[in-house]
């Protein structure tokens, strides 16, 4: 799984979801985001764009 300090997801209906300090996978089955409060899944037909930021080491 990849890690991001900030993950932004733009959906096809132009809504935006933002997550902080998450782990995620992006593949053929969509986007799976794991946060401290649980796991979310976004099917591939709902995702227009993703942008992940990591802090410098």
Buried (B, 14 or more C-beta within 10 A) or exposed (E): EEEBEBBBBBBEEEEEBEBEEBBBEBEEEBBBBBBEEEEBEBEEEBBEEBEBEEEEE
